């Protein structure tokens, strides 16, 4: 492990693991019905996917960093006080911090259609959400597989703004990852990322016998059980 190195992974949309999840696309767009779509709605989804999907990018930058403890207290490599992170990383030896982006094409498409076709803009928003979540899942799975050879397992991932982890932690993660130079991802003064379909997150690597294996359904650990977008399929 080269702790001071920022690694970059670029994926290609043709990779099987990045195949479009139509169920998730429907869920993110608010279409929760299990029945058949009518022809018009099916055509709308198909148009947006055909027009936008080939332009999506899949970029991740990340670091693996050792975790230190002092008098039993976790010392994080960034400025953050969080009981949730203490619990998440309780048995972890390392932390993986990463940033992922699906690129600017989605933002441009949404901006183009917000006035002339709000329905297409809505589906594009959903496609962007599905793409960035799929990218994060694929990346986390890749690290999990690599870590397994070292006798380590990955915890679930956690992002600034979840639970008691301040959104302002974004600033430190951007500094540690040099996101703008590495993958063209920027952060404004309101802590909003550009491109907007981007994620920063972290997860721990702990001895396999002390760690729940990684799961990618964050909804299962979220207390907002009334959320309209809650995914219960893998809870």
GUKE-359146 format. One line per 10 residues: number of its first residue (from 0); for each residue y, z, x of C-alpha. Coordinates in Angstrom, 3 decimals, m for minus. Each point is the difference from the previous one (the first is absolute). Layout:
# GUKE-359146
NUM = Y Z X | ... .
***
This chain:
# GUKE-359146
0 = 0.000 0.000 0.000 | 3.436 m1.009 1.356 | 2.178 2.526 m1.750 | 3.347 m1.541 0.922 | m0.955 m3.537 m0.970 | 0.986 m1.578 m3.288 | m2.739 m2.392 m1.053 | 0.532 m2.927 m2.364 | m2.625 m1.522 m2.284 | 0.645 m3.262 m1.818 .
10 = m2.441 m0.929 m2.729 | m0.541 m3.353 m1.669 | m0.117 m0.451 m3.741 | m3.255 m1.955 0.273 | m1.882 3.117 1.177 | m2.497 1.093 m2.691 | 1.195 3.601 0.095 | 3.450 m1.168 m1.104 | m1.256 m1.850 m3.067 | 2.238 0.451 m3.016 .
20 = m1.046 2.841 m2.301 | 0.791 m1.389 m3.450 | m0.658 3.329 m1.691 | 2.583 1.725 2.211 | 2.470 m2.824 m0.562 | m0.271 0.574 m3.740 | 0.320 3.763 0.427 | 3.130 m0.219 2.125 | 1.598 m2.382 m2.489 | m0.669 2.456 m2.832 .
30 = m2.620 m2.182 m1.679 | m2.734 2.572 m0.510 | m2.000 m1.754 m2.716 | m3.610 m0.702 0.864 | m0.278 m2.955 m2.371 | 0.631 m3.637 0.725 | 3.549 m1.156 0.637 | 1.355 m2.737 m2.199 | 0.473 m3.418 1.578 | 3.745 0.387 0.528 .
40 = m0.327 3.329 1.793 | m2.901 m1.230 2.111 | 2.057 m3.024 1.016 | 2.956 2.208 0.929 | m2.110 2.125 2.333 | m1.613 m3.095 1.498 | 3.378 m1.646 0.670 | 1.404 3.014 1.824 | m3.150 0.441 2.081 | m0.126 m3.696 0.924 .
50 = 3.694 m0.155 0.876 | 0.321 3.292 1.852 | m3.326 1.030 1.499 | m0.026 m2.567 2.859 | 3.373 1.339 1.223 | m1.028 3.653 0.255 | m0.142 1.491 3.509 | m2.281 2.814 1.152 | 1.407 1.988 2.915 | m0.692 3.550 1.168 .
60 = 1.267 2.006 2.969 | m1.514 3.359 0.867 | m0.509 2.797 2.530 | m2.829 2.474 0.552 | 1.430 3.315 1.181 | m1.609 3.279 0.996 | 0.694 3.038 m2.149 | 0.927 3.283 1.601 | m0.058 3.495 m1.469 | 1.802 3.168 0.994 .
70 = m1.158 3.369 m1.326 | m1.924 m1.844 m2.671 | 3.019 m2.007 m1.141 | m0.181 m3.786 0.003 | 2.542 m1.673 2.273 | 0.767 m3.466 m1.309 | 1.410 m2.786 2.226 | 2.939 m0.346 m2.417 | 2.395 2.340 m1.785 | m1.673 1.092 m3.228 .
80 = m0.950 3.261 m1.673 | m2.661 m0.616 m2.618 | m2.724 2.221 m1.382 | m1.695 m3.121 m1.347 | m0.252 m1.480 3.497 | m1.255 3.301 1.403 | m2.826 m0.158 m2.528 | m0.680 m3.702 0.492 | m0.160 0.260 3.790 | m1.648 3.442 0.189 .
90 = m2.980 m1.214 2.049 | 1.505 m3.124 1.534 | 0.166 m0.576 3.745 | 2.254 m3.028 m0.272 | 2.428 m1.537 m2.446 | 0.398 m3.710 m0.648 | 3.484 m1.006 m1.123 | 0.547 m3.520 m1.229 | 2.338 m2.379 m1.760 | m1.160 m3.024 m1.966 .
100 = 1.893 m2.844 m1.623 | m0.831 m2.942 m2.223 | 3.076 m1.920 1.151 | 3.224 m1.327 m1.497 | m1.398 m2.824 m2.123 | m0.726 2.363 m2.901 | 3.560 1.368 m0.054 | 1.420 m3.527 0.056 | m2.281 m1.113 m2.832 | 0.944 3.002 m2.142 .
110 = 3.716 m0.568 0.625 | m0.378 m3.665 m0.987 | m1.714 0.704 m3.320 | 1.647 3.241 m1.162 | 2.489 m1.916 m2.162 | m1.791 m3.237 m0.778 | m3.458 1.460 m0.679 | m0.195 3.802 m0.142 | m3.703 m0.243 m0.851 | m0.746 m1.843 3.226 .
120 = 2.087 2.532 1.927 | m2.023 2.821 m1.567 | m3.312 m1.583 0.987 | 1.383 m0.608 3.510 | 0.907 3.693 0.255 | m3.564 0.855 m0.977 | m1.441 m2.490 2.465 | 2.095 1.542 2.777 | m1.236 3.478 m0.888 | m3.614 m1.180 m0.059 .
130 = 0.388 m1.844 3.319 | 1.525 2.889 1.946 | m2.540 2.491 m1.362 | m2.844 m2.347 0.878 | 1.421 m0.459 3.499 | 0.234 3.779 0.508 | m3.575 0.449 m1.227 | m1.310 m2.693 2.347 | 1.862 1.488 2.969 | m1.208 3.543 m0.738 .
140 = m3.564 m1.260 m0.353 | 0.283 m1.750 3.372 | 1.156 3.196 1.717 | m2.706 1.997 m1.797 | m2.684 m2.352 1.305 | 1.331 0.191 3.549 | 0.320 3.789 m0.129 | m3.566 0.380 m1.277 | m1.205 m1.102 3.428 | 1.845 2.990 1.450 .
150 = m1.542 2.451 m2.466 | 3.214 0.157 m2.010 | 0.838 m0.588 m3.646 | 3.322 m0.784 m1.626 | 1.726 2.169 m2.570 | 1.691 m1.577 m3.011 | 3.358 m1.520 0.884 | 3.298 1.631 m0.857 | 3.521 m1.446 m0.164 | 3.533 1.404 0.210 .
160 = 1.115 0.903 m3.501 | m3.464 1.180 m1.123 | m0.300 3.665 m0.938 | 2.122 2.168 2.274 | 0.292 m2.568 2.816 | 3.707 m0.915 0.071 | 0.908 m3.650 m0.412 | 2.353 0.483 2.951 | m3.092 0.128 2.246 | 0.194 m3.800 m0.249 .
170 = 2.708 0.102 2.682 | m2.262 1.671 2.558 | m2.929 m2.283 m0.769 | 2.210 m3.051 0.462 | 1.178 1.385 3.329 | m3.535 0.694 1.211 | m1.245 m3.429 m1.060 | 3.054 m2.140 0.849 | m0.681 m1.776 m3.286 | 2.852 m2.479 0.127 .
180 = m1.005 m1.438 3.347 | m3.738 0.191 m0.597 | m0.360 m1.429 m3.526 | 3.538 m0.779 m1.212 | 0.175 3.030 m2.301 | 3.354 1.757 m0.407 | 1.220 3.196 m1.668 | 3.435 0.368 m1.576 | 2.162 3.098 m0.412 | m1.550 0.661 m3.419 .
190 = m3.478 0.065 1.618 | m0.995 m3.223 m1.728 | m2.116 m2.448 1.954 | 0.554 m3.711 0.366 | m2.222 m1.887 m0.754 | m0.439 2.221 m3.043 | m3.760 m0.541 m0.264 | m0.638 2.218 3.000 | m1.539 3.395 0.647 | 0.170 2.678 2.657 .
200 = m2.797 2.537 0.057 | m2.214 2.176 2.140 | m3.499 1.407 m0.015 | m2.022 2.293 2.197 | m3.098 m0.592 2.100 | m2.330 2.987 m0.038 | m3.591 0.692 1.086 | m2.180 m1.641 m2.636 | m1.739 3.233 m0.981 | 3.375 1.646 m0.768 .
210 = 1.628 m2.835 m1.885 | m0.209 m1.537 m3.423 | m0.569 m3.681 0.564 | 2.951 m2.240 m0.689 | 0.673 m1.126 m3.542 | 2.656 m2.465 m0.995 | 0.683 1.111 m3.558 | 3.073 2.204 0.414 | 0.123 0.535 m3.762 | m3.013 2.306 0.199 .
220 = 2.018 2.634 1.874 | 3.295 m0.447 m1.860 | 1.054 2.693 m2.467 | 1.896 m2.485 m2.210 | m2.926 m0.576 m2.335 | 2.228 m1.543 m2.667 | 1.133 m2.901 2.197 | m0.274 m3.344 m1.784 | m1.236 m1.612 3.209 | m2.653 2.609 0.807 .
230 = m3.257 m1.535 1.258 | m3.008 2.009 m1.119 | m2.667 m2.497 1.079 | m0.740 1.783 3.316 | 1.189 3.562 m0.721 .
***
